[in-house]
Amino acid sequence: MTTALNDDHHEHDEMLTIEEAAALLRVPVATMRYWRYTGDGPFSFKVQRHVRYWRTDLILWRSEQGRRPDPVEPQH
């Protein structure tokens, strides 16, 4: 018998597909796949063969992107 952990902070969160996550972030699904491949995107996980995202993780990741400083381009 398995038991659920009591410290699951996603207990009341919504699990989204890659298509739903892309729609929430307003980016193409291909961008979500690329971010997943490079490790630059929001946290994702697999449920069997299916990639999923927690809605709150997407919202937090999106807000963090607005706080990142722009990279400084080298002067020529």
VENMODA-V864442 format. One record per residue. RES is the residue in one letter. PHI is phi in degrees with one decimal (none if undefined). NEAR is the number of other ideal C-beta (glycine too) atoms within 10 Angstrom. D_FIRST is the distance of its C-alpha to the first C-alpha in Angstrom with 1 decimal. Layout:
RES_PHI_NEAR_D_FIRST ; RES_PHI_NEAR_D_FIRST
//
This chain:
M_none_2_0.0 ; T_-107.9_3_3.8 ; T_-124.2_5_6.7 ; A_-76.8_7_10.3 ; L_-75.3_7_13.1 ; N_-77.8_6_15.8 ; D_-96.8_6_18.6 ; D_-70.2_9_18.3 ; H_-78.2_9_22.0 ; H_-108.9_11_21.7 ; E_-55.0_9_19.9 ; H_-110.1_7_23.0 ; D_-88.4_13_24.4 ; E_-104.2_11_25.3 ; M_-89.1_14_24.1 ; L_-114.4_19_27.2 ; T_-76.5_14_28.2 ; I_-63.8_16_30.8 ; E_-67.1_11_33.5 ; E_-67.3_16_32.6 ; A_-64.8_26_32.6 ; A_-61.8_20_35.9 ; A_-64.4_13_37.4 ; L_-62.6_15_36.4 ; L_-86.1_19_38.0 ; R_58.9_8_40.9 ; V_-132.2_14_40.7 ; P_-65.9_10_40.5 ; V_-58.9_14_37.2 ; A_-59.7_9_38.9 ; T_-66.1_13_39.3 ; M_-60.1_23_35.6 ; R_-65.2_15_34.9 ; Y_-64.3_13_37.7 ; W_-59.0_18_36.3 ; R_-64.8_17_32.9 ; Y_-63.9_9_34.6 ; T_-84.4_8_36.8 ; G_80.9_6_34.2 ; D_-90.5_8_36.7 ; G_-91.7_20_34.9 ; P_-68.9_20_32.2 ; F_-58.8_11_28.6 ; S_-135.5_18_26.7 ; F_-152.5_11_23.4 ; K_-110.5_8_22.0 ; V_-113.8_8_19.4 ; Q_58.8_5_19.4 ; R_-96.1_5_23.2 ; H_-101.1_10_24.2 ; V_-78.1_16_25.7 ; R_-135.3_15_25.0 ; Y_-134.6_26_26.5 ; W_-87.0_19_25.9 ; R_-56.3_15_29.0 ; T_-65.5_13_29.5 ; D_-64.6_17_29.4 ; L_-64.8_22_32.1 ; I_-65.6_13_34.2 ; L_-64.3_13_34.1 ; W_-62.4_16_35.0 ; R_-62.1_13_37.8 ; S_-69.1_9_39.2 ; E_-66.2_10_39.1 ; Q_-65.1_11_41.2 ; G_-72.2_6_44.0 ; R_-96.9_6_44.2 ; R_-75.3_7_44.6 ; P_-68.8_5_48.2 ; D_-69.2_5_50.0 ; P_-65.2_6_50.6 ; V_-83.2_6_54.2 ; E_-83.3_6_56.2 ; P_-64.9_5_58.6 ; Q_-80.4_4_62.3 ; H_-100.5_3_64.7
//
